Amino acid sequence: MAQQAQLQNEAARQYSFLAEMYQDSYFPNNLVDKGKAILVQLCFDIEQQQPKSLEELYALTHAATDQFNDLQEEFYEADSEIETAARDCIGTDFDFVATAYGFEADIEELIATRDW
């Protein structure tokens, strides 16, 4: 699993991913950890692949969104779900990542493949 402290982007390295979800006991921390790992890996993917266009960025964010889609079942099994507060939190963090890496992206397009 990617370690956030190893990110090159200072803002991403210091950011508290999914902070609102960690603060809400409705969301199991072990599953929020998995969500955080998806976002940190997205940062690594951006640093490694260095997308030059929004289309290239969206390809990376859609792959990460698909991972959140896969995680949704685990939330259900833990009597939780990716609901409105989680959607807002996750979407905000995707937007943060895009901005931290110099993109002015559409937040809805960043997570367009979501099914939560």
C-alpha positions in Angstrom: 0.0 0.0 0.0 1.2 3.5 -0.9 2.5 5.6 2.0 1.2 9.1 2.0 4.5 10.4 3.5 6.3 9.3 0.3 4.3 11.6 -2.0 6.2 14.3 -3.7 3.4 16.8 -3.7 3.6 18.7 -0.3 -0.1 19.5 -0.2 -1.1 15.9 -0.8 1.5 14.6 1.7 0.0 16.9 4.5 -3.7 16.4 3.6 -6.1 14.6 5.9 -7.9 12.4 3.5 -11.5 11.4 4.3 -11.3 13.4 7.6 -15.1 13.7 7.9 -15.6 10.0 7.5 -13.0 9.2 10.2 -14.9 11.5 12.6 -18.2 9.7 12.1 -18.5 6.3 13.8 -21.0 5.3 11.1 -18.1 4.6 8.9 -15.8 1.8 10.0 -12.2 3.1 10.2 -10.8 0.0 8.5 -12.9 0.7 5.5 -12.2 4.4 5.5 -8.5 3.4 5.6 -9.1 1.5 2.3 -10.7 4.6 0.9 -7.8 6.7 2.0 -5.4 4.2 0.4 -7.3 4.6 -2.9 -6.9 8.3 -2.8 -3.2 8.2 -1.9 -2.6 5.7 -4.7 -4.4 8.1 -7.0 -1.8 10.7 -6.0 1.0 8.3 -6.7 -0.5 7.5 -10.1 -0.7 11.2 -11.0 2.9 11.7 -9.9 4.1 8.7 -11.9 2.0 9.1 -15.1 1.9 12.9 -15.1 -1.3 13.4 -17.0 -1.1 16.3 -19.4 -4.9 16.8 -20.0 -8.1 16.6 -18.1 -9.0 13.5 -20.2 -5.8 11.8 -18.9 -6.6 12.9 -15.3 -10.2 11.7 -15.6 -9.0 8.3 -16.7 -7.0 8.0 -13.5 -9.8 9.4 -11.3 -12.4 7.1 -12.9 -10.2 4.1 -12.1 -10.0 5.2 -8.5 -13.7 5.8 -8.4 -14.3 2.3 -9.7 -12.2 1.1 -6.7 -14.6 3.0 -4.4 -17.5 1.3 -6.2 -15.9 -2.1 -5.3 -15.5 -1.0 -1.7 -19.2 -0.2 -1.4 -20.2 -3.8 -0.7 -17.8 -4.0 2.2 -19.5 -0.9 3.7 -22.9 -2.7 3.4 -21.5 -5.8 5.1 -20.4 -3.6 8.0 -23.9 -2.0 8.3 -22.7 1.2 6.7 -22.8 2.7 3.2 -21.3 5.3 1.0 -24.2 7.7 1.5 -24.6 11.5 1.1 -22.0 12.6 3.7 -19.5 10.1 2.4 -20.2 11.0 -1.2 -19.6 14.7 -0.4 -16.4 13.9 1.5 -15.0 11.6 -1.2 -15.9 14.0 -4.0 -14.3 16.9 -2.1 -11.1 14.8 -1.7 -11.0 13.9 -5.4 -11.4 17.7 -6.1 -8.6 18.4 -3.7 -6.3 15.9 -5.4 -7.0 17.4 -8.9 -6.4 20.9 -7.6 -3.2 19.9 -5.7 -1.8 18.6 -9.0 -2.6 21.8 -10.9 -5.9 20.8 -12.6 -9.2 22.8 -12.7 -11.4 19.8 -13.0 -15.2 19.3 -12.8 -15.9 17.5 -9.5 -18.7 15.5 -11.1 -16.6 14.4 -14.0 -13.8 13.3 -11.6 -16.1 10.7 -10.1 -18.4 10.2 -13.1 -18.1 6.4 -12.9 -19.4 6.2 -9.3 -22.4 4.1 -8.4 -22.8 5.4 -4.9 
